[in-house]
Amino acid sequence: MCGIIGGISLSANAAATVYDGLLRLEYRGYDSAGISALDGGAITTVKRGGRVSALGKDAAALAGRAAIGHTRWATHGAPSDINAHPHNSGAFSLVHNGIIENYAELKAELVARGYSFASETDSEVIVKLIDDCFSGDFPAAVAAALRRLKGSFAVAVLYAGFDGVIVARYKSSLIVSGCKEGIFAASDVPALPADAENIFVLEDGDIAVITSGGVRFYDFYLNPVARVQRHIVRGEYDSDAGNYPHFMLKEICQDARTVADTAEAFSRSADLAAISSAVGDAEEIIITGCGTAYNAGLMARRYFEQAGKRHVRIEIASELRYYPPADCSRALVIAVSQSGETADTVEAVRLLKARGATIIAVTNCGYSAITRTADIVVPVCAGAEICVAATKSYLGQLVALRLISRARSALAEAEELVAVARKMPEVLACDEMSSLFADECAQSSAVFFLGRGADYDAAVEASLKLKEVSYIFSDAYPAGELKHGTLALVDESTLSVFVICQPLTAEKCINAVHEVLCRGGRVAVITDDDALAAQLVGIPVWKLPAVNSELSPLLAAVALQLTAYKAAVLLERNPDKPRNLAKSVTVE
Ligand code: F6R
């Protein structure tokens, strides 16, 4: 979703810090960007459709001690210069992340009071409303305006008569940190200057008034509130692609490290007994998440069933929040989210918690909304994931979920997972095969990913990865379902990628391979079975190292992530910033 940053600089260079921060926040949205800076009682705004870099040097060079900036993922109003943030009204300038649900009603009211609107955005109503509420007291005007909003927001506001920035949060992430350069608030840690190591996390309903004298926190009625500072380890937020051409490749290469770090952290966790009893005591386990996190949950349902747990459900969070079970007082909800800020997952968790469920959060972000709502937090140790498409966090989620399902034998299980991680470099080294798979995908009008059992779960995630970064149409099916309809789509322009690592159904999958081949469809196979690989002549076969078949999907995931990455590059897509998407989906 959108990313915002704003703050006060000890030098006269706030815009430069904001510009650099926006470049590091682009994974949250990249269809337009802008900066406002306050200098000598005057606000200057530069904003434009396109990437942050399209703002050019002029924006970074704006003079002034206070500045705010925005990188946008459009919700209301097409990406354009006019719809780009900041939005201004009189002496005020504002950036916003979120959605204002009652904006139409507020806009009608403001128009009736004589305001005119330049953009089609919902955000512009906030700054007009602040202007309208202003009668000499900036914080009071902001607070009064915010109390009228429905929806979600993180905002940063400048006022020409105030040497500082006011920021506020309701259901969209926002943190504040002091550093050598000054004090800055941002949607996420990577945007902050490199030396910012202690952060305040704003709660829903918080306003922070940032001046060169420090930061003060209030509620929306301007009652002071106390917020505790947390220390963060900046190494985890390394937001540089280094020698890699893209973050996606760098992050795939960190799959093994993520598996090992997540397994190690879990086996050292002080919560092992609590996790064990939460799982043991639950009458029902509901796993929830969105996108890739949901796909990790799909696989995890099998982990719990294999460990003997009955009544395990997997629910898409955006559905669960509106269609929850009537009684969840004996339920354990396992919420999976890389960012911990995905709006649908956050709301599902809040709702089910209010109905009595116990919550375990599996997340890569220790200060996120989901982390703070959960009863128990199981960290995914992936470090910063900058590419919009989730890769290493998926592996970390699988590991965390596997270990939650087996908390009693965590040490031995963690060792087995680390042993699987050691095989990952072997998979990544299959350069010719990954290029061949990518080439086959890139030539196809559609790619079907097929598998059975846990291989099907891996296929679902592989399909999502390929379509989001390459824009090739793709779908996943249990291989046995092919003949019940999808086979009608198979011809020489389509590719069917089979994942065959489950001994129980391997032969059945081979039947499906032949059914596709004899209808002229192209096929590629990933398997860890030597004998099976030897049977398949004349088609690309990617042979994986053999491991416990319950864990082989982890290796298949690495192979298929690399395939998706290479297909995107072959088709000249930017895999780090797929069109129309953004990371951290903080709106509904
Ligand atoms: C796909 C992807 C998304 C996210 C989804 C949930 O590559 O990144 O599908 O998995 O938006 O995000 P989190 O895990 O942050 O809740």
Boltz pocket constraint, residues with backbone or C-beta under 6 A from the ligand:
constraints:
  - pocket:
      binder: B
      contacts: [[A, 289], [A, 290], [A, 291], [A, 292], [A, 293], [A, 294], [A, 336], [A, 337], [A, 338], [A, 339], [A, 340], [A, 341], [A, 342], [A, 345], [A, 388], [A, 389], [A, 390], [A, 391], [A, 464], [A, 465], [A, 468], [A, 582], [A, 584], [A, 585]]
      max_distance: 6.0
